[in-house]
């Protein structure tokens, strides 16, 4: 293969071809292995066909077998099957064709049909699949579709309003099955292009900081929902379903809506043990109709299920209740046959009084039902499932579904075999979470940190009423805990103080230095502090620039004075030209090597780039103009790795990390005394002599995840002989939901 590629001058394509061959081989091997494990015949399988075609032929069998095996294993292991967790994962999604209403999902138990966009993969460079991409060229069609009607009680099929293009130009409403495929494909593509154009218009209006017109949103929804009634389900929920309760927790706001050319991820049904019972791909958004269909399939396979734990339980409760009279199966999906309870982690965003009385897991009745149940099982499942998002986003329809199904099958096998193990019963916070998940996420340690913050941090007493309101304003805007923002604002004071020192200890005054690390999980809006720090230092840079410019303008510039000939023959002095505009380096350090860090923090750092061209030259304008420095790192991993405080691969290596990093001692000195110095023969020197008498004030703000911080704190990662990390100020706080109630004060 290598020789052939070199002879054809295509060796640059070989790595991609190899990855394709290896991926194709793995999928086909896994498919044959799975078929054999299910006692399915493999003798007729043509391995020359594509993976998507092979899986499509037997997908219904595979999906049913997975759910049946998971439920049978749960019953045999005597797991609780009366309570299930339902949640959506938007990370594992893929690209799909943008042709709207081109495909259907059917629920035979309910007798419902849900129409959504085409699930096929688009052609390269297009937003449409091969079928709908070619349909644009069908100019010789005999008819054109003008409009459509979704199925209704009198007509169980989709009705299309068509017009003849040749002859009498007659119009009529006809059934979908009598319209040619290429005409249908052209119409679905036209609908998709319209929705894509509307989405682009909304994005443009957002960029221009204008609100999207309500008429646009209404027309987009009504064109795809018109004439819908009891025999069809709407992909986008009607307003009366979304407004049934006042909680703003539904998944169909404009910000939650995904692009038409992307799936919205997968719906996952789990037991408290983490066992996955069902996976369903969803389109557009995590709509109520798609959650309802998933719940219907689950109830049919698991009749003993009586309680559904869901982060948007209130809307799903009302949605199923409104449809309970349509059939016996619909009644089994609604109260009182099913109890709907919100996950405790998301309950903070539920503000409707009815919801708090019925769906709150802390109520007496619900807490009794959920005793011993880990209601956040889906969230912990997604911590490892989302790690495959970069692989799944390029997969085709059935390859994507088969890959996730195989991951879930392997995960279930480990749980049923007891491979993950369970923590002690004393760990109330983790419940029956697999110990591997507990150790990987360090949840007990984080819970202890949050409890200490809740117990000891009194913002009004520590910050005063005004300081508390300042910190609370920024943390509320960012939906983040107040204590990390307080420490962040503390670090911001250091660069603003221009080298100030404070006499706290009986020895000489100490510089103001605050190295603040915010430790929390992903998707808790930690990076909002980075944006806030950027805004502060932008204003600080402008203030320093203005200050230096005023000082420069007051200096006489003798180097630009000269004589000019006057008309009376007497030479006169030419008016001095204005001095050049000073160009200053920012006080912010976002990313730098250790050597550059120490240079930027030295007392004699050359802050003006064009100092030699200013009046007075280097002698006047050399060195610092401002003695405050900010390290705005966002994630701290590059910094910690370069100083040897963390490992590059995030794993422990005893021999490598036992070595002393020479930069750590200099970092200790910088954090303790506010000075940095370096002297070489040929590579330059800084921070020596009189420059050490003026110290800097240094503030550093950065973020870390628990999976990296806690091993570093335990000295399991990195080298810590000089105790540099002991000078860091660590903060954390309980995650805050974006739709949570505002603080009382």
C-alpha positions in Angstrom: 0.0 0.0 0.0 2.8 2.4 0.9 4.7 1.6 -2.3 1.6 2.0 -4.4 0.9 5.4 -2.9 4.4 6.6 -3.5 4.4 5.5 -7.1 1.2 7.4 -7.7 2.4 10.5 -5.9 -0.4 10.2 -3.4 1.5 9.4 -0.2 0.0 12.6 1.4 -3.4 10.9 1.3 -2.3 7.7 3.0 -2.8 8.7 6.6 -6.5 9.6 6.0 -7.0 6.5 3.9 -5.5 4.4 6.6 -7.8 5.9 9.2 -10.8 5.3 7.0 -9.8 1.7 6.4 -9.2 1.0 10.1 -12.5 2.7 11.0 -14.4 0.7 8.4 -12.8 -2.5 9.5 -13.7 -1.9 13.2 -17.3 -1.1 12.4 -17.8 -4.2 10.3 -16.0 -6.5 12.7 -18.0 -5.1 15.6 -21.3 -5.5 13.6 -20.5 -9.2 12.7 -19.5 -9.9 16.4 -22.7 -8.3 17.6 -24.8 -10.3 15.1 -23.2 -13.5 16.2 -23.8 -12.7 19.9 -27.5 -12.3 19.1 -27.6 -15.6 17.2 -28.2 -13.8 13.9 -27.0 -15.3 10.6 -23.8 -13.6 9.2 -23.4 -15.8 6.2 -25.4 -13.5 3.9 -23.6 -10.3 5.0 -21.8 -8.5 2.2 -18.9 -6.8 3.8 -18.3 -4.8 0.6 -21.3 -2.7 1.4 -21.1 0.4 3.4 -21.4 0.3 7.2 -24.5 2.5 7.0 -26.3 0.2 4.7 -25.3 -2.9 6.7 -26.6 -1.4 10.0 -29.7 0.0 8.4 -30.9 -3.5 7.4 -30.9 -4.8 11.0 -31.1 -1.6 13.0 -34.6 -2.3 14.5 -33.4 -5.7 15.7 -30.3 -4.3 17.3 -32.1 -1.5 19.0 -34.8 -3.8 20.4 -32.2 -6.4 21.5 -30.2 -3.7 23.4 -33.2 -2.5 25.4 -34.4 -6.0 26.1 -31.0 -7.1 27.2 -30.5 -4.1 29.5 -33.9 -4.5 31.1 -33.4 -8.3 31.6 -30.0 -7.7 33.2 -31.5 -5.0 35.5 -34.2 -7.3 36.6 -31.9 -10.2 37.2 -29.5 -8.0 39.2 -32.6 -6.9 41.2 -32.0 -3.2 40.4 -34.8 -0.7 40.9 -36.7 -0.5 37.7 -39.6 1.6 38.9 -37.7 4.9 38.7 -35.9 5.9 35.5 -33.9 9.0 34.6 -34.5 10.8 31.2 -32.1 13.4 29.9 -30.7 14.7 26.6 -27.0 14.9 25.6 -26.4 17.7 23.1 -22.6 16.9 22.8 -22.9 13.7 20.8 -24.5 15.0 17.6 -23.8 14.8 13.9 -24.4 16.7 10.6 -27.6 15.9 8.8 -29.4 17.0 5.6 -31.3 20.3 6.0 -34.4 19.1 4.0 -37.3 19.9 6.3 -40.2 17.4 7.0 -38.5 14.8 4.7 -38.6 12.0 7.3 -40.9 10.5 9.9 -40.7 8.8 13.3 -43.7 6.6 14.1 -45.0 5.4 17.4 -47.3 2.4 16.8 -48.5 2.2 20.5 -49.7 5.8 20.3 -50.6 5.9 16.6 -48.6 9.0 16.2 -46.4 10.3 13.5 -43.6 12.9 14.0 -42.1 14.6 10.9 -38.6 16.0 11.0 -35.8 16.9 8.7 -33.9 14.3 6.6 -31.6 12.2 8.8 -29.1 11.4 6.0 -25.6 12.8 5.8 -25.2 15.8 3.4 -22.8 15.7 0.5 -19.4 17.3 0.9 -19.7 21.1 0.6 -23.5 21.0 0.7 -26.1 21.1 3.4 -28.3 18.5 1.6 -27.9 14.8 1.0 -27.5 13.2 -2.4 -31.2 12.8 -2.9 -32.2 16.4 -2.0 -29.1 17.9 -3.5 -30.0 16.6 -7.0 -33.6 17.6 -6.6 -32.8 21.2 -7.3 -32.1 20.3 -10.9 -35.5 18.8 -11.6 -36.7 21.5 -13.9 -38.7 19.0 -16.1 -41.2 18.2 -13.3 -44.9 18.1 -14.3 -46.1 19.6 -10.9 -45.0 21.8 -8.1 -45.9 21.6 -4.4 -47.3 24.9 -3.0 -48.1 23.9 0.6 -48.8 21.0 2.9 -51.1 19.8 5.6 -49.9 17.6 8.4 -52.0 14.5 9.1 -55.4 15.0 10.8 -58.2 12.9 12.1 -60.0 12.8 8.7 -56.9 12.2 6.6 -54.1 10.0 8.2 -51.6 10.9 5.5 -49.7 14.1 4.7 -51.6 16.2 2.2 -49.9 18.3 -0.4 -51.2 21.2 -2.4 -49.9 20.7 -5.9 -50.2 22.6 -9.2 -49.7 21.4 -12.7 -46.9 23.2 -14.5 -48.0 22.3 -18.0 -51.4 22.5 -19.6 -54.4 23.7 -17.5 -52.4 24.6 -14.4 -54.9 22.8 -12.2 -54.5 22.7 -8.4 -55.5 20.0 -5.9 -54.8 18.6 -2.5 -53.4 15.1 -2.9 -51.9 12.4 -0.7 -48.1 12.2 -0.4 -47.8 8.7 -1.9 -49.0 9.8 -5.3 -46.5 12.6 -5.7 -43.3 11.7 -7.5 -40.2 11.4 -5.3 -38.2 14.0 -7.1 -41.0 16.5 -6.6 -41.2 15.7 -2.9 -37.4 16.0 -2.6 -37.5 19.5 -4.2 -40.2 20.7 -1.8 -38.5 19.4 1.3 -35.3 21.1 0.1 -37.2 24.3 -0.4 -38.6 24.2 3.1 -35.1 23.6 4.5 -33.6 26.4 2.6 -36.3 28.7 3.9 -35.5 27.7 7.5 -31.8 28.1 7.0 -32.3 31.6 5.5 -34.5 32.6 8.5 -31.8 31.3 10.9 -29.2 33.3 9.1 -31.3 36.4 9.3 -31.8 35.9 13.1 -28.0 35.6 13.5 -27.4 38.7 11.5 -29.8 40.7 13.6 -28.2 39.4 16.8 -24.8 40.6 15.5 -26.3 44.0 14.9 -27.7 44.0 18.5 -31.3 44.1 17.3 -34.1 41.9 18.4 -35.4 39.3 16.0 -38.9 40.2 14.7 -41.7 38.2 16.2 -43.4 37.8 12.8 -40.4 35.9 11.5 -40.4 33.4 14.3 -44.2 32.9 14.0 -44.1 32.3 10.3 -41.3 29.8 10.6 -43.2 27.8 13.2 -46.6 28.0 11.6 -45.5 26.8 8.2 -44.3 23.5 9.7 -47.2 23.1 12.2 -50.3 24.0 10.2 -53.3 21.7 10.3 -51.8 19.4 13.0 -54.1 17.6 15.4 -54.5 14.4 17.3 -52.9 11.9 14.9 -49.6 13.8 14.5 -47.0 15.3 16.8 -45.4 18.6 16.2 -41.6 18.7 16.1 -41.7 22.2 17.8 -44.1 22.3 20.7 -47.1 24.6 20.6 -47.2 27.7 22.8 -49.9 26.3 25.1 -47.6 23.3 25.9 -44.6 25.5 26.6 -46.6 28.0 28.7 -48.4 25.4 30.7 -46.1 26.3 33.7 -44.1 29.4 34.3 -40.8 27.6 34.7 -38.4 28.6 31.9 -36.8 25.2 31.8 -38.1 23.8 28.5 -35.6 23.1 25.7 -37.2 24.9 22.8 -36.1 28.5 23.3 -34.3 30.2 20.4 -31.0 29.8 22.2 -31.7 26.0 22.6 -32.7 25.4 19.0 -30.0 23.8 17.0 -29.2 24.5 13.4 -31.4 22.6 11.0 -28.4 20.9 9.5 -27.4 19.4 12.9 -29.1 16.9 15.2 -29.8 18.0 18.7 -28.0 15.0 20.2 -29.5 11.9 21.9 -32.0 11.2 24.6 -30.8 8.8 27.2 -32.8 6.7 29.6 -30.9 5.4 32.7 -31.5 3.6 35.9 -30.1 4.7 39.2 -27.1 2.4 38.8 -26.1 4.1 35.6 -27.4 1.2 33.4 -28.5 2.6 30.0 -31.9 1.3 28.9 -32.5 3.3 25.7 -30.8 5.9 23.3 -32.8 8.0 20.9 -31.5 10.5 18.3 -33.3 13.8 18.4 -33.7 16.5 15.7 -34.0 20.3 15.9 -34.1 20.6 19.7 -35.0 18.5 22.7 -38.7 19.0 22.0 -41.5 17.7 24.2 -42.9 15.6 21.3 -39.6 13.7 20.9 -39.3 13.2 24.7 -42.9 11.9 24.7 -42.1 9.3 22.0 -39.1 8.2 23.8 -41.0 7.8 27.0 -43.7 5.8 25.1 -41.2 3.3 23.8 -39.6 3.0 27.3 -43.0 2.4 29.0 -43.9 -0.3 26.5 -40.6 -2.1 27.2 -40.6 -1.5 31.0 -44.2 -1.6 32.2 -43.2 -1.5 35.9 -41.8 2.0 35.5 -43.9 4.4 37.7 -41.6 7.4 38.2 -39.7 9.6 35.6 -36.9 11.9 36.8 -36.3 14.6 34.3 -34.8 18.1 34.4 -37.9 19.5 32.7 -40.4 17.3 34.4 -43.1 19.9 34.8 -43.6 20.6 31.1 -43.5 16.8 30.3 -46.1 16.3 33.0 -48.5 18.8 31.4 -47.7 17.6 27.9 -48.6 13.9 28.7 -51.6 14.9 30.8 -53.2 16.8 27.9 -53.0 13.7 25.8 -54.0 11.0 28.3 -57.5 10.6 26.9 -56.4 9.6 23.4 -55.7 6.0 24.1 -55.0 3.4 26.9 -51.3 3.7 26.2 -51.4 7.5 26.4 -53.1 7.2 29.8 -50.3 5.0 31.0 -47.8 7.8 30.1 -49.6 10.4 32.2 -50.4 11.0 35.9 -51.4 9.2 38.0 -50.0 6.2 36.2 -46.6 8.0 36.0 -45.0 10.3 38.5 -42.9 13.1 37.1 -40.1 14.5 39.4 -37.4 17.0 38.6 -33.8 16.3 39.2 -32.5 17.9 42.4 -29.6 19.5 40.6 -31.9 21.4 38.2 -34.7 22.2 40.7 -33.3 25.7 41.4 -34.6 26.9 38.0 -38.2 25.7 38.6 -40.1 28.7 39.9 -43.8 27.8 39.3 -45.6 27.2 42.6 -47.5 24.2 41.1 -44.2 22.7 39.9 -42.5 23.2 43.3 -45.4 21.4 45.0 -45.7 18.5 42.6 -42.3 17.9 41.0 -39.9 18.9 43.8 -37.8 15.8 44.8 -37.6 17.2 48.3 -41.3 17.0 49.0 -42.3 14.3 51.5 -44.1 12.1 48.9 -41.4 12.4 46.2 -38.5 12.0 48.6 -39.9 8.7 49.9 -40.2 7.4 46.3 -36.7 8.5 45.5 -35.0 7.2 48.6 -31.7 5.6 47.6 -32.0 6.7 44.0 -29.2 8.6 42.2 -31.3 11.1 40.2 -28.3 12.5 38.3 -27.3 9.2 36.8 -27.6 10.5 33.2 -25.3 13.5 34.0 -22.6 11.1 35.1 -23.1 8.9 32.1 -22.6 11.9 29.8 -19.2 12.7 31.4 -17.7 9.8 29.6 -20.1 9.6 26.6 -19.4 13.2 25.6 -15.7 12.4 25.3 -16.6 10.8 21.9 -18.2 13.9 20.5 -15.3 14.6 18.1 -15.7 11.1 16.6 -19.4 11.1 16.3 -19.9 14.5 14.6 -18.6 13.1 11.3 -20.5 9.8 11.3 -23.4 8.8 9.0 -26.8 8.1 10.3 -26.7 4.4 11.2 -22.9 4.3 11.9 -23.6 7.0 14.5 -26.4 5.1 16.2 -24.5 1.8 16.1 -21.4 3.4 17.6 -23.3 4.9 20.5 -25.2 1.6 21.0 -22.0 -0.3 21.2 -20.6 2.1 23.8 -23.7 1.7 25.9 -23.7 -2.1 25.5 -20.1 -2.2 26.8 -20.9 0.2 29.6 -23.9 -1.9 30.7 -21.8 -5.1 30.6 -19.3 -3.6 33.1 -22.1 -2.4 35.4 -23.9 -5.8 35.4 -20.6 -7.6 36.0 -19.9 -5.3 39.0 -16.7 -3.9 37.4 -17.2 -0.4 38.6 -18.0 -1.3 42.2 -19.9 0.9 44.6 -18.8 3.3 47.3 -19.5 3.0 51.0 -23.0 3.4 52.2 -21.9 6.4 54.2 -21.3 8.4 51.1 -24.8 10.0 51.0 -23.8 12.5 48.3 -22.7 9.9 45.7 -25.5 7.4 46.5 -24.9 4.2 44.4 -22.7 5.9 41.8 -20.0 3.7 40.4 -16.8 4.3 42.4 -14.9 4.9 39.1 -17.1 7.9 38.4 -16.7 9.1 42.0 -12.9 9.0 41.8 -12.8 10.4 38.3 -14.9 13.5 39.1 -13.8 13.9 42.8 -17.3 14.6 43.8 -16.9 14.0 47.6 -13.9 16.4 47.7 -15.8 19.1 45.8 -18.9 18.7 48.0 -16.7 19.2 51.1 -15.3 22.3 49.6 -18.8 23.7 48.8 -20.0 22.9 52.3 -17.1 24.8 53.8 -17.7 27.8 51.6 -21.4 27.8 52.6 -20.5 27.5 56.2 -17.8 30.1 56.5 -18.3 32.6 53.7 -20.5 35.5 54.9 -20.2 38.1 52.1 -22.0 40.9 54.0 -19.7 40.5 57.0 -16.5 40.1 55.0 -17.1 42.5 52.1 -19.5 44.9 53.6 -22.9 45.8 52.1 -21.4 47.7 49.1 -18.7 45.1 48.4 -21.3 42.3 48.6 -23.5 44.0 46.1 -20.6 44.6 43.7 -19.5 40.9 43.8 -23.1 39.8 43.7 -23.9 41.9 40.6 -21.1 40.3 38.5 -21.7 36.7 39.7 -25.5 37.0 39.1 -24.9 38.2 35.5 -22.6 35.2 34.9 -24.7 32.6 36.9 -21.7 31.7 39.0 -21.1 31.4 42.7 -20.2 34.6 44.7 -17.1 33.4 46.5 -15.0 32.7 43.3 -16.1 36.1 42.0 -15.0 37.7 45.2 -11.6 36.2 45.0 -11.4 37.2 41.3 -12.2 40.8 42.2 -9.5 40.6 44.8 -7.0 39.6 42.2 -8.1 42.5 40.0 -7.2 45.0 42.8 -3.5 44.1 42.5 -2.8 45.4 39.0 -5.0 48.5 39.7 -2.9 49.4 42.8 0.3 50.3 40.9 2.8 48.5 43.0 1.3 49.2 46.4 2.6 47.4 49.4 0.9 46.7 52.8 2.5 46.3 56.2 0.8 43.2 57.5 3.8 41.5 59.1 6.3 43.0 61.5 9.0 42.9 58.8 9.2 45.1 55.7 6.0 45.9 53.8 4.8 43.2 51.4 3.6 43.7 47.9 0.0 43.1 47.0 0.0 39.7 45.3 -3.1 37.4 44.7 -2.8 34.2 42.7 -6.5 33.1 42.6 -7.6 29.7 41.1 -11.3 29.0 40.6 -11.9 25.2 40.7 -15.2 23.9 39.3 -16.7 21.6 36.7 -17.2 22.2 33.0 -20.2 24.4 31.9 -20.3 26.4 35.1 -19.3 29.6 33.3 -15.9 30.0 34.8 -14.6 31.7 31.7 -16.9 34.7 32.4 -14.2 35.9 34.8 -11.7 35.9 32.0 -13.9 38.2 29.9 -14.4 40.4 33.0 -10.7 40.7 33.5 -10.2 41.6 29.9 -12.6 44.4 30.2 -10.9 45.8 33.3 -7.4 45.7 31.9 -8.6 47.2 28.7 -9.7 50.3 30.6 -6.5 50.2 32.7 -4.3 50.2 29.5 -6.2 53.2 28.2 -5.8 55.1 31.4 -2.0 54.3 31.5 -1.7 55.3 27.8 -3.5 58.6 28.5 -1.3 59.3 31.5 2.0 58.7 29.7 0.8 60.6 26.6 0.1 63.7 28.8 3.5 63.5 30.4 5.3 63.1 27.1 3.5 66.1 25.6 4.8 68.3 28.5 8.4 67.4 27.8 10.4 69.8 25.5 11.7 68.1 22.4 15.0 69.8 21.6 16.0 67.2 19.0 13.3 68.5 16.6 14.1 72.2 16.9 15.8 73.8 13.8 16.2 77.2 12.1 14.2 78.3 9.2 14.8 81.3 6.8 12.3 84.2 7.5 11.3 86.6 4.7 13.1 89.5 6.4 16.4 87.5 6.1 16.7 86.8 9.8 16.7 83.1 10.8 14.0 82.1 13.3 13.6 79.0 15.3 11.2 76.5 13.8 8.3 75.5 16.1 9.0 72.1 17.5 7.1 69.2 16.1 4.8 67.3 18.4 6.5 64.3 19.9 5.6 60.8 18.6 2.8 59.0 20.3 4.1 56.5 22.9 3.3 52.9 22.3 2.9 50.8 25.5 2.7 47.1 26.2 -0.4 45.9 28.0 -0.3 45.1 31.7 -1.9 41.8 31.0 -0.1 38.5 30.5 -2.3 35.9 28.9 0.3 33.3 28.0 4.1 33.3 28.3 7.1 31.1 29.0 8.6 31.2 32.5 11.4 33.5 31.3 9.0 35.9 29.7 6.9 35.9 32.8 9.8 37.0 35.0 10.8 39.6 32.5 7.3 41.1 32.4 7.3 41.2 36.2 10.7 42.8 36.6 10.9 46.3 38.1 12.9 47.6 35.1 10.7 46.1 32.4 10.8 48.2 29.3 7.1 49.0 29.0 7.2 51.7 26.2 8.1 50.2 22.9 9.3 53.4 21.2 11.0 55.0 24.3 14.1 55.9 22.3 12.1 58.2 20.0 10.4 60.1 22.8 11.8 63.4 24.2 14.5 62.4 26.7 15.0 59.0 25.1 15.6 55.8 27.1 17.1 57.7 30.0 13.8 59.4 30.6 11.2 56.8 29.5 13.0 53.5 30.1 11.6 51.0 32.5 8.2 50.7 33.9 5.4 53.3 33.7 3.0 51.2 35.8 3.9 48.7 38.5 0.7 46.6 38.4 0.6 43.3 36.4 -2.3 40.9 35.7 -2.0 37.3 34.7 -5.3 36.5 32.9 -4.8 32.8 32.1 -8.4 31.4 31.7 -7.3 27.8 32.1 -4.1 27.5 34.1 -2.7 24.2 32.6 -0.1 25.7 30.3 1.2 27.9 33.2 1.3 25.0 35.7 3.0 22.7 33.2 5.7 25.1 32.3 6.5 25.6 36.0 6.5 21.8 36.6 3.4 22.0 38.9 1.4 19.7 36.6 2.1 17.1 34.0 1.6 17.5 30.3 -0.4 14.3 29.9 -2.3 14.7 33.2 -0.9 11.4 34.5 1.5 10.6 37.4 5.1 9.9 36.5 7.2 9.5 39.6 10.6 9.8 38.1 9.7 12.7 35.9 8.0 14.7 38.6 10.6 14.0 41.3 12.9 16.5 39.6 13.1 20.0 40.9 11.9 22.6 38.5 14.4 25.6 38.6 11.6 28.1 37.8 9.6 27.3 41.0 12.0 29.0 43.3 11.9 32.2 41.2 8.1 32.0 41.2 8.1 31.7 45.0 10.3 34.8 45.2 8.0 36.7 42.8 4.8 35.9 44.8 6.5 36.7 48.1 8.6 39.8 47.3 7.1 41.1 44.0 10.5 41.1 42.3 12.1 39.1 39.5 15.7 39.1 38.4 17.9 37.4 35.8 21.6 38.0 34.9 23.5 36.4 31.9 26.5 37.3 29.9 24.9 37.3 26.5 21.2 36.7 26.8 20.4 40.0 28.6 19.7 40.9 32.2 16.8 42.4 34.1 15.6 43.2 37.6 19.1 44.0 39.1 20.4 46.8 41.2 18.2 49.7 42.0 15.2 48.3 40.1 14.6 45.8 42.9 13.7 48.6 45.3 10.4 49.1 43.5 8.2 46.0 43.6 5.2 45.1 41.5 1.7 44.2 42.6 0.7 41.0 40.8 -2.8 39.6 40.3 -3.4 36.2 38.6 -6.9 34.9 37.8 -7.3 31.4 36.3 -9.5 28.3 36.3 -9.0 24.6 36.8 -11.2 21.5 36.7 -11.3 19.2 39.8 -9.8 16.3 37.8 -6.6 18.3 37.5 -6.6 20.4 40.6 -7.2 17.7 43.3 -4.4 15.4 42.1 -2.1 18.4 42.0 -3.1 19.4 45.5 -2.5 15.8 46.6 1.0 16.0 45.0 0.1 13.2 42.7 0.9 15.4 39.7 3.9 17.6 39.2 6.9 18.6 41.4 6.2 20.3 44.6 9.4 20.3 46.6 9.5 24.1 47.0 5.8 24.4 47.9 4.9 27.0 45.2 1.3 25.9 45.0 0.8 26.7 48.7 0.9 30.4 47.8 -2.2 30.0 45.5 -5.6 31.1 46.7 -8.2 28.4 45.8 -11.9 29.2 45.5 -15.0 27.2 44.5 -18.7 27.3 44.9 -21.9 25.3 44.2 -22.8 25.5 40.5 -25.5 28.0 39.7 -28.1 27.3 37.0 -28.6 30.2 34.5 -32.4 30.1 35.1 -32.1 30.0 38.9 -34.0 32.5 41.0 -32.2 35.8 41.8 -30.7 36.1 45.3 -33.2 37.5 47.9 -30.9 40.5 48.8 
